[in-house]
Amino acid sequence: MIKLLLILFLITTTWASDDKKASSIFNLIAKNITEKSSPNVYLHKGNSSLEKYPGNLNITTECAKADLVILSTTKDIPKECLEKILFGTRYSHLKNKDVVGSFFWQKGRPNILFYKQRLEEHKIKLDSSFDRYIEN
């Protein structure tokens, strides 16, 4: 019984730390994309790590008030969101030409990817620390 409790504790601690890591990465990305220290972010279809640990992000329920839209899916995106900067949470979201970049997990590791042309279209200039995540 004690072994089972220890295993459950380790598993939940690992997941919580992954959520915190993801949240801090989203915070850094949002600040760089919007050039605001506390950007307004709309979570399309939710994002558990940001809902639990929003950090310096102001989570808004109205897309019209958002500086950035973080997508959990590219389906049923409200029209008012399409005018905002879209950022994905899956590699497949990059197929949508309106998505400037994506943060996703692959083989247990976090990955960040931006497309240079899409950043330029939105006049987004990222910090040089993101240079290795930008593809042409």
C-alpha positions as CSV (number, residue, x, y, z in Angstrom):
1,M,0.0,0.0,0.0
2,I,2.8,2.4,0.9
3,K,4.6,1.6,-2.4
4,L,1.4,2.4,-4.3
5,L,1.0,5.7,-2.6
6,L,4.6,6.6,-3.3
7,I,4.2,5.8,-7.0
8,L,1.0,7.9,-7.2
9,F,2.7,10.8,-5.5
10,L,5.7,10.7,-7.9
11,I,3.4,10.5,-10.9
12,T,1.3,13.5,-9.8
13,T,4.4,15.5,-8.9
14,T,5.8,14.9,-12.3
15,W,2.6,16.0,-14.1
16,A,2.3,19.1,-11.9
17,S,5.9,20.0,-12.7
18,D,5.3,19.5,-16.5
19,D,2.3,21.8,-16.2
20,K,4.4,24.4,-14.4
21,K,7.1,24.1,-17.1
22,A,4.6,24.5,-19.9
23,S,3.0,27.4,-18.2
24,S,6.3,29.2,-17.7
25,I,7.2,28.6,-21.4
26,F,3.8,29.9,-22.6
27,N,4.4,33.0,-20.4
28,L,7.8,33.7,-21.9
29,I,6.4,33.2,-25.5
30,A,3.4,35.4,-24.9
31,K,5.5,38.2,-23.4
32,N,7.8,38.1,-26.4
33,I,5.1,37.9,-29.0
34,T,3.0,40.7,-27.6
35,E,5.9,42.8,-26.1
36,K,3.8,43.2,-22.9
37,S,4.7,42.1,-19.4
38,S,1.2,40.9,-18.7
39,P,-0.6,40.1,-22.0
40,N,-4.2,39.3,-22.3
41,V,-4.6,35.7,-23.6
42,Y,-7.6,33.9,-24.9
43,L,-7.5,30.1,-24.5
44,H,-9.5,28.6,-27.4
45,K,-11.0,25.3,-26.0
46,G,-8.9,25.7,-22.8
47,N,-5.4,24.8,-21.7
48,S,-5.0,23.0,-18.4
49,S,-1.5,24.1,-17.6
50,L,-2.3,27.8,-18.2
51,E,-5.6,27.6,-16.3
52,K,-3.8,26.1,-13.3
53,Y,-0.7,28.3,-13.5
54,P,-1.4,31.5,-15.5
55,G,1.7,33.3,-14.2
56,N,1.7,36.9,-15.5
57,L,-0.9,36.2,-18.2
58,N,-4.3,37.7,-18.0
59,I,-6.6,34.9,-19.1
60,T,-9.7,36.5,-20.8
61,T,-12.9,34.8,-21.9
62,E,-13.4,37.3,-24.7
63,C,-11.3,37.1,-27.8
64,A,-11.9,40.7,-28.6
65,K,-9.9,41.7,-25.5
66,A,-7.0,39.3,-26.2
67,D,-3.5,40.1,-27.4
68,L,-2.8,36.5,-28.2
69,V,-5.0,33.4,-28.8
70,I,-3.6,30.0,-27.7
71,L,-5.2,27.2,-29.6
72,S,-5.9,23.7,-28.3
73,T,-7.6,23.0,-31.6
74,T,-7.9,24.8,-34.9
75,K,-11.6,23.9,-35.3
76,D,-14.4,26.3,-34.7
77,I,-12.1,29.3,-34.1
78,P,-14.4,32.4,-33.5
79,K,-14.2,35.0,-36.3
80,E,-13.0,37.7,-33.9
81,C,-10.1,35.5,-32.9
82,L,-8.9,35.2,-36.5
83,E,-7.9,38.9,-36.3
84,K,-5.6,38.2,-33.4
85,I,-2.2,36.5,-33.2
86,L,-2.7,32.7,-33.1
87,F,-0.4,30.3,-31.4
88,G,-0.8,26.5,-31.4
89,T,-0.2,23.8,-28.9
90,R,0.3,21.0,-31.4
91,Y,2.7,20.6,-34.3
92,S,-0.3,20.0,-36.6
93,H,-1.6,23.5,-35.8
94,L,1.2,24.9,-38.0
95,K,-0.7,23.6,-41.1
96,N,-3.0,26.6,-40.5
97,K,-1.3,29.6,-42.2
98,D,-2.7,32.0,-39.5
99,V,-0.8,30.3,-36.7
100,V,2.6,32.0,-36.1
101,G,4.1,29.3,-34.0
102,S,3.5,26.4,-31.7
103,F,4.7,24.9,-28.4
104,F,4.2,21.1,-28.2
105,W,5.5,18.0,-26.5
106,Q,7.2,15.4,-28.7
107,K,8.8,12.2,-27.3
108,G,8.5,13.7,-23.8
109,R,10.3,16.9,-24.6
110,P,9.1,20.4,-25.1
111,N,9.4,21.8,-28.7
112,I,8.9,25.4,-29.9
113,L,8.6,26.3,-33.6
114,F,7.9,29.6,-35.3
115,Y,7.8,30.4,-39.0
116,K,9.8,33.5,-40.0
117,Q,7.4,34.7,-42.7
118,R,4.4,34.5,-40.4
119,L,6.2,36.4,-37.7
120,E,7.1,39.1,-40.2
121,E,3.4,39.3,-41.5
122,H,2.4,40.1,-37.9
123,K,5.4,42.4,-37.4
124,I,6.6,40.3,-34.5
125,K,10.2,40.6,-33.5
126,L,11.2,38.0,-31.0
127,D,14.1,38.2,-28.5
128,S,17.3,36.7,-29.9
129,S,16.9,33.8,-27.4
130,F,14.2,32.5,-29.8
131,D,16.4,32.5,-32.9
132,R,17.0,28.7,-32.8
133,Y,13.2,28.1,-32.8
134,I,12.5,30.1,-36.0
135,E,12.4,28.3,-39.4
136,N,12.2,29.9,-42.8
